[in-house]
Amino acid sequence: MATSGSDAGAAPSDPPPGRAGALMPVVWCVWLLLSLVPSLLVAPHLLSPGPWLTCDTAPSAVLAAAAFFLATVWPFWPALAERGEKGTGAFPERQEKGPALLSIRWIGASALEFVVLLSLAVPFALVAWSVGDGRPAVGPAAVSVAGLGIFGLGLRMAAAGMAPGAARWLMLAALLVCAGPLVLEYAAAETMGATLPWLLEVSPVFGLVRVGLGAWPEASWPWIARLWLWPGVGVVLAAVGLVESWRRGRCGSDGRPAAQAV
C-alpha cells in the first residue's frame, strides 16, 4: 500500500506497549508478596527461626524488596519489555534516528509509573507492619523512597539514552551497588567473624531499610548519605541519559552524523 508524502515524512510514532510492559505491576506485586511469605507462612511454624525469618522482620523485608526492585529492575524494564520486538538481546539496538530518545512525555510516564507502583505496595506495607507489630517511620520512609525514585529514574533515563552495550554495564553496576555490599558483609561475618557496618552504608537498599525503620537522620555522614548521595547520583545519570539521547538523536547507530549515516 502506498503512503502519502506527508505520512512518509512524519516521525515514527512510539510502538504500543507490549505484554511485558503490561506485566510489570503483576511482577511487582508478586515480588512484594514473596518478600512477605517467609514472615507470614514459614516463621510461625518454626521453633527457633533465624533472625531474618521472623514476623518482626516483615517490614524490613518488604522495604528491602521494594528498594531492590526499584533500583535494579524497574529502571531497565522498558528495555527488557522490548525484547523480541527489535532484536533478541535484552537491550536491542534502537532503530529511530533524528528525534531524541527521551521526551518530557516519556519522563512523566515513568514518574507516574513509579507512583502507581508505590500505590500498589501500600497494602503489602500495611500487612508487614501489622505482622511486625511496629510503627513505621512514615516521614523518613517517604523521603527515602522519593530519593530512591530519583535514583531509579536517573538509571532509567541513562539506560534509555545510552547504547545497548553501555546499558548492560549500567544494569550490572546497579546490581553490584545494591547487593554487593550486603553479600560482602555477610561473607565477612560468616568466614572471618568480622563486621563491616561502613560497607553496608554503600547500598541504597540498606539505606532505605534503616531510614524507613528508624527516624530522621542525624547530622553525620552515613545518615546524610542515605538521603542525599543516591538521589544525587540519579540526577547525574539523568543528565548523562539526556546528553546521550541528544547525541544519538543527531547521529546514526554507527556513531556518524545522521546526514552521513546510510
N, C-alpha and C positions, 0 to 999 in steps of 0.2 A: 504494500500500500504506500502510495506516495505521500509525502508530507509537505506541507506548505513551507515557504521560506521563513515565515515568522516562527513556526514551530521548530524548524531546523536550527535557527539561530538562538533559540531560547536555552537558558541554562538548564541542565537536567535537574529534575526535582528529586528530593530525597526519597529513597525507597521506603515502602511501608515497613514498619517493624515486623520482624519475623516471630516465629513461635518462641525462639529462645529469649527474645526481649520480653514477651508477654509472661514468660515463666519466672521472671526474676522475683516478683512478690511471693510466689509459691516457694521458691528455693529459700528465700529469706525467712519465711515463717517456719519451714521445716528445719532450717539451720538453728533458729532460736529454740524450737521445740526439742531438738536433740540435745541442746545445752541444758535443758531442764530435766530430761529423762533420768539421769543418774540421781538427782536430788529427790525427784518425785516418786520414782518406781523402785530404784535399787537401794538407796540408803536406808529406808525404813526397815528393810529385811535383813540388814547386816548386823551382826553382834558387835563388831568393832570396825566401823567404816573408817577409811583413811581420812585425813584432814581435807582432802579435795573431794570427798564423796559423802557429804553430809547435807542436811537440809539447810543449814546455815550458810553454805557456800552457794546456794542458788542465785542470789543477787549478783555475786561476783562472776559466776559462770555465764549469766545472761549478758552482763556488761562486756566481759571478755569476748564472748562470741560475736556480739554486735560490733565491737571495735575491730576485731579481726576481719569480719566480712566487709565492713565499710572502708577498710584501708587496703585490702588485698583482692577482693572480688568485685565489689561494686564499681570501682574506678575503671576496670577493664571489661566490664560487661558488654558495652557496645561493640567492642572488637570481637569478643567471644561470640556475641549474638550473630555477627556477620559470617561466622564460619560456615562454609558451604555455599554462600551466596556469591562471593567474589574470590574464590580460591579455596584451598584446602588447609591453609595454616590458621593458627589462632588469630594472627594479625595480618589479614590479607592485604595485598597491595591495593591502594585506593586508585580508582580509575579517573576520578574527576580532576580537571585542571582548570585553572582560571580563578573561580571563586574560592574564598578561604574555606578551609575545612571546618572552622569553628564560627559560630554566629551567636548573636545575643539570644536568639530563639533557642538554640541548642543548649546554651548555658542555663537559660531559665528553665528549660525542660529538665535538665539534670538536677537543678536545685529543687524543683517541685518533686521529682522522683525521690530525692533524699528525704523530703518532708513526709511523703507518703509512707516510705519505709519506717520512719520513726513512729508514725501513727499506728502502723501495723504491729510495732513492737510494744506498744503500751500494755496490751493485755498480758503479754509474757512477763513484762516487768512487774506488773501488779501481782501476778501469781508468785513470782520469785520472791518479792519482798514479803508477801503474806506467809509463805512457807518458811522463809528465813527469819521471820519474827524480828525484823529490824526496821529502822526508819531511814528511808532513802534521803540522801543529801540532794534535794531536788535542784536547788540553785547551782551548786558546783557541778553536778552531773550534767545539767543543761548547757552550761558554759563549755564544759569539756567536750560534750558531744558536738556542739557547734564548731569548736576548734577542729575536731576530728573531721567534721564535714568539709571544712575549708581545705584540710589536708587531702581528703579523698577527692574533692572536686579539682584540686590542683593536679593530682595524679591523673584524673580522667582527661583533663584538658591537655596535659602533656602527652599522654598516650595517644590521643586523637590527632594531635598535631605532628607528632614525630613519625619517622619512618618505621615500618613494621619491625625491623631488627632492633632499633633503639627501644621501641615499646616493650619488646620481650625482656630486654635487660632491665627496664624500669619495673616491670612486674616482678622479676626476680629480686630486685632491690627492695621492693615493698615487703615481700615475703620475709626476706632476711632481717629487715629492720624490726618487723613486728614479732616474729617468732624466734629469731636468732638469739637475742639476749636471754629470753626465757629458757631456751634449750641449754645454752652455755652455763647459766647459773645453776640449773638443775643438775647438769652433768658434773659441775664442780662440787656441788654439795654431796652428790652420791658417791663420787670417786675419791675426792680428797677431803671431804668434810668441811670445805670452805664455803663461806657465804660471801657473795659479791653483790650487795644491795645497790651499789652505784651502777652496776651493769644493767639491772632491771629498769633503771630510770630512762634508759635509751629507748625502750619500747613504748610506742604510743598506746598499745593495748594495756600495759601495766599502769600507765599514767591515768587512763580513763577509769580503770577499776579503783585506783587509790582515791581519786578525786570524787568519784561517784559514791563511794562508801564512807568517805571521810567528811571533811569540811572545807571551808575556803582556805586556799593555800597561805602558808606563812611567807614571810619575806626572806626566803632562802632560795638558792639556785635550783635544787631539784623540783621544788614546788612551782617556781616560776616557769621552769622549762615545761612542765606538764601543760601549762595553759598557753604559752606563747611560742615555744620552739617549733612544734609541728605545724600549727597554723601559718607561721612564717615560712616554713619550707613549702607549704601548699601554695602560698602566694607566689613564691619564686617559680615553682613548677608551672603554675598557670601562665605566668609571663613567658616562660620557655615555650609552652604549648602555643600561645598566640603568635610568637615570633616564628616558630617553625611552621605553623599553619599559613602564615602570610608568605613565608619564603617558598613553601611548596605550592602555594596557590599561584605564584609567579613563575615557578619552574615546573618542568615535567617530572615524571617519576625518576628519570635518569639524572636529575640534577641540573640539566641545561635550561636556559630560559625557555619559557613556553613558546615564544615565537620561533625558536630553533628546534624545539622538540618535534620529532617525527610522529 
